[in-house]
Amino acid sequence: MLPAAPVSDSNRAWRSRSSRSPIPDIIAFADEPAFTHGDLQVSHVFVKDDVLTGVLDWSEAGQGDPLYDVALLTLGHEQHLADVIAGYGTDVDLDVIHGYWSKRGLLSIWWLAAHGLDPFVPGAEVDVLRARNVRSGRCGPSVAPLPRETSRSDA
């Protein structure tokens, strides 16, 4: 991962042209895009005796925001975020990390639905996003479940 550039919104035009996302990108990001992995999740990183030994699946690699890689690496592993940021070696805007976590969850919901899978299954993306909002204080634990259409398998 390359060093992060200062966070700003001056490069939104580049981001909007390069995005493959069906969700609008409203997260401010680095002035200069860097070469990034693009899908840096824990299952793609190999470590032995606290030494990085390999990184797999470079199919999403290209220009992007290095903080997106930081966010994906810590998604679902919030307890390690402070350690990853400390190792990253620069100031990191946590709001950007949290925004990327939400974006990835929303993209996953879109992907699951587009492939005929149910993102509302207990423990799936909708539950993950809802739990994140409860922990952050954005909504209470008694938030009503989102309405769900009857799927073919329910009929």
N, C-alpha and C positions, 0 to 999 in steps of 0.2 A: 504494500500500500504506500502510495506517495504521501508526502506531508500535505496537510490540509491548508487550503488558502483561507483568508478571512471570509467570513460569511457575509453575503450581501445579496441583493436581488437584481444586480445590474446585468446578469447574463441570462435572464428568463427567456429571451428569444432563442438562444442556443438550446436551452432545455426543452422548450415546447416543440422545436423541430425534431429533436432526437428522441422524444418520448414515444414508447410503444404502448403507453398506458391508456385505458379508456377513462381514467380518472384524471381530472385536471390537476396539474402540478402547481400548487400554491406555496410550496415550501421554499424559502430562500436558500440559496446554496452557494458554494464556493465561486469566487470570481472567475477562476480558471479551472475548467474541468481537468481532471487527472485520469490516468489509466487506472481503472478499478476492476475488481473481480466481477461485481454485479450480482452475485448470488452467494455471498460469503456467509454461509450458515455453518453452524458447529459441525454438521455431518460432512462438510467438505474440507475440514481442517484436521490435520493429524499432528499430534504433539507426543513426544516421548521424553520423559525426564525433564519436563519444562522447556524443551527445545522444539521449535517448529520443524517438522520433518517433511511436510507436504501439504499441498492445497490442490484439491480436485475440482473438476467441472468448471472449466473456463469458458463455457458456451455463451455466457452473458457478459463477458469481459468487453471493455471498451471505455470510451470517454464517459465520465460521470462524476458525481460528487463523492469524494472519499468517505464522507459521513454516512452515506447510504450503506457502504460496506460495514462500518462500525455498528450502525443500527441493526443490520441483518445478523451480524455475529452475536449480538446481545439480545436479540428478540427471543423472548421466552426465558431468558437468563439474566433478568434485571439485577440479580444479586452480584453479577460480575461486571456490571457496567462501569463502576468506579475504577476497577483494576484495568479494564481495557482502555478507558480514557487516560489513566495514568501512564500506561504503556504507549499510548498514541503520541504523547509528548507535546500537546498544544492545547489551547483553550478550545473547548467543544461546547457548542450551544445545545443544551439538553432539550430545548423546545424543538430543535431540528430533529434530533434523535427520536423524540416522542412522536413527532409528525411522520417520520419515516416508518415507525412501528405501526401507526394507524394506517398509513398508505398501504403497507404490505398486507395487513389484515384485510383491508377493503379489496385489494387486488386478488387476494386469495378467494374471497367470497365470490367475486366476479368469475374467476377461473373455474372454481368448483361448480357454480351454477351453469356456466357455459358448457361444461363437460358432463352435465346430467347428474352431478353429485350434490348432496344436500349440505350446505354450510351451516344449517341450523341443528344438525345432529349434536347432542350434548358433547361438549369438549371441543367442538370444531370452532371455526373462526369467529362466528357470531358470539359464542360464549367467551372466547379469549378477549375480544374487543370490549364486551360488556364488563368483564372482570377488571380489565385495565381501567376503564372509566370509573368503576366503583372504588378501586384502590386509589385513584388520583383525586377522588372527591368530586368528579364531574357529574356524577349521578349517584343516587342512593341504591342500596342493594335490593330495594323493593320495586325497581323499575320493571314494568310489565314486559313480558316477552314480546318480541316483534311479531306482527301478524304473519302467518305462514300460509301459503297457498297449498292446496291438496296436490300432492305429486301423483304421478301415475301409479306408483307402488302403494299409495294410501287408498286408492279408489277401489 
